């Protein structure tokens, strides 16, 4: 499937909102119970969402996100940073696809 970029962008924004809500919940659980399970669950859900969006966008490859192994605040912040980078890289990949499609459309238009 090859959804248009604006529709994929909408799906990305929705996935990001869903992830932020799950991440905030995980932070609250961590403060009271010290459990990493909600963080890893949020990451797993995001990974699944991003892979579905990749498929809808017609992008090759698969998103693999790291999971938390230790409960240090530094580890949590590093994972949060890695996930932000993943969102950014995904958006760059989508932008490159869009530019390629626009160039191909322009090339086809010149031949007419």
N, C-alpha and C positions, 0 to 999 in steps of 0.2 A: 504494500500500500504506500502511496506517496501523497500524504495530506499536504495542502498548501502551508507555507511557512507561518502564516498568521494563525492558523488553527493549531499547529504544533506549538507555537509560542503560547497560546492560551492554555494548552494542556500542561506545558512546563510551569506556567504561573500557578495553575491549580495544584500541581504536584508539589511545588515549593511551599504553597500555603499549608497543604496537608502535612508536609514534613515539619514545618515550623511548629505547628500545633502539637504534633507528636513529640518533637524535640523539647518543647516547653514542658509538656507533661512528664517526659523522662527526667528533666532537671528537677521537677518538684518531687518525684519519687526518689530520686537520688539524694536529695537533701534530707528526706525523712527516713528512708530505709537503706540508702547506700547501694541500691541494686542497679546493675548495668543492663539488665534484661530489657527495660523499656527503650534504652538508647539503641541497643542492637536490633530490637524489633522495628524501631523507626527507620534505621538504616536499611534493613531488609525490605521494608515496604517501599522506601524510596528507590532502592535498586530495582525492584520489580516494576514500579511505575516508570522509571527511566527506560528500562528495557522495552516496555510496551510502547512508550512514546517513540523510541528508536525505530521500532517495527512500523508504527504508523507513519513515521517520517521517511521510511525507506532508507534508513541509514544502516550501514553494515556494522558488525562488531557487537560487543556486549559491554554493558557497564558493570564493573565489579568494584564494590566499595568495601573498605576495610571495616572490621568490627572492633569494638573495644575489648581489650583483654585485661587492662588494669583500671582501677577506679580512681586514678589520680586526676585532679582537676586539669592538669597540663594535658594528659591524654585525651580528655574530653574536648578541650579547646583545639587540640591538633586535629582530631577527627572532624570537628566542626569546620575547620579551615579546609581540610581535604574535600569535604562535601561542597563547600562554596566553590572550590576550584573545579570540581566536577560539573557543577551547574554552568560555570563560565565556559569550560571547554566544550560542553554539549552545545551551548548557544553559539560558540564559534563554529563548530562543525555544521550546525544548521545554517548559519550565515553563509559559509562557504558553499553549501549545497544550493542555496538560493541564488547566489552570484553565478554559479555554474549554470543553473537552469536559465537565468536571465540572459547569459551570454549565448547559450545554445539557441534560445528563442530569437535573439537578435540576429544570429548567424542565419537561421532559417528564413527570417524576414528579408535579408539582403538578397537571397537567391530568387525572390519572387518578382 
